[in-house]
């Protein structure tokens, strides 16, 4: 197996030299870290250039494994999704990106809406996916699932108080909710599904009710909301499942204790409806030149091996049922598939932000 390069090299992108730094997990979706980096020594079967909004050490090992098996050289650049989007806009037709990876359907939609993606060609990967995981216009494909729910203090909150998302707006929960900013893509996508399911008026009433029930002004990431519940600052934290799982699996005593002090629950949107299930996904860049290599990487990521490496550190849920699930997922409630169009999360983004703003959700 080729040895992982220890000294990170930088490559010119659209005439600019990207700053280099090692990638690390980050709870924020707006990390400014970026680098275009070779995962291993040059190979012989072409090159794949990836713009990724993920920041995990395990991704380098994932790229290395793909290179080792295919001989395709992987160069990658990491930054927040919004920063990558603006970079690609500035690069225009000269953008070197072949593949975009982002951790939310709403974020992928932003690339599509900006004209920075193109339709994926047909491939065997489609046989491994439910219809929902392939965009209607084939502009992106889901690689892993993520569920937004709540972590609550069972000593002060009853399970039936968080069965449904609408419960969080009930006046009985005044002063009980901790949540991050409304501008966060996870909250925008959640509100996007509410608009699609309930209509804007009911979604607006929910946002206003949650604001009335907040224990403090929105701040921090999902991990900080769970810690606030464990510290007694609030009774309910809105969070993606994997933050709670990482804390529960953490070697840090304070993090694992915070998870143990809370219970994870996945509210529905009402009787007979499902949960808010989002994705990490990939899109073929509009000006990609290495189409075959990009498609081959998607195929590999959806294989049992690729899936296991993709979600091992993130604690997301594989979309391939044959893939090994990461340690810790046995701690969370079971979730099924959702019938909600993923593109709806993006289509309603502007209206979602307007609703949050009018409700006073900062």
C-alpha positions, 0 to 999 in steps of 0.5 A: 500500500502506498504510504500516506504523505506526511508533508501536505502539499498545496496546489494552485487553484484558479491562480490562488495557492490554498493554505494548508493545515491538517483536517480535524473533526469540527462541530461547526459547519462554517470551518475556514480550514481548506487545502487541496491535498494528495492523499497518497503518492501519484498513481496511474489511472487518472486524478480525482479532485474533491471539494469536501465540506467534511473535516475528519481525519478518517477521510484521508484514510478513505481516500488512501484506500480508494487510491490503493484499490483503483490507482486513481490519485485523489486531490482534495480541498476542505473548507466549510460548504459556504466557503467552497461554494463561493470559491467555486463561483469565483473560479468559474469555468476554471474550477478544478473540482470534479466532485463536491461532498457536503453534509446536508441536502440543503447545502448540496441544493445551494451548489445546484442552485448556483449552477455548480453541479451537473446531472450524474450519469447512470451507474450501478450505484443506483441499485444500492439506493432508495429513490429518495437518495438520488436527487430528482434531477440527478444533481446529487446522491446521498451517501449516508443518513443523519437524523435530527432529533432531541436529547432531553433530561429524563428527570425533567422531561417526559418522553411524550413531551418530545414525541412530535416536533410540534410538542416543542412549541407547547407552552408547558416547555417554557424555558426548556429548549437549547438550540443553535442559530437559525442560520445553521443549515441543519435548522434550515433544512428541518424548517424546510421539511415543516414548510413542505409538510405543514405549510408556512403558517403552521411552521411559523407558529411552531418557530414562534412557540420554540422561541418562547420556550428557549432557555437562552439565545441560540448559540454554539453547536449541537454538542454544546446544546447537549452539554447545556442539558446535562448542566441543567441549563435546559431540559431539551437540546435539538441535535443531530444524532451523531453528536450525541453518539460521539459524546457517548462513545468519547474517551472524554469523561465530561462528554460521555457523562453528558450523553449518559445524563440525557436521552435521545429521541426522534420526534415525528411530524405527526401521527403516521409521519416519519422523522427528519432524515437528512444526508451527507451526499456528493454532487458532480461538479459542473466543470468536472473533467474526470467524470469516470473517476468521480463516478467510480469513487461514488460507486466505491463509497456506496460499497460496504467497505466505502460506507464503513470508512465514510461513517466510522468516525462521523457516526452517521448511518450507512445507506447500504444495508450490507455495510458495517454500522459504526460503533455506538449506533446501537445506542440510538432509537431505530429509524426507518426511511422518510418519504420527504423529498430531500430537494424540499429542504433547499427549495424552502430555504429562503422561506425558512430563514424568513420564518425564523427571522420573523419569529425572533430565532436569532 
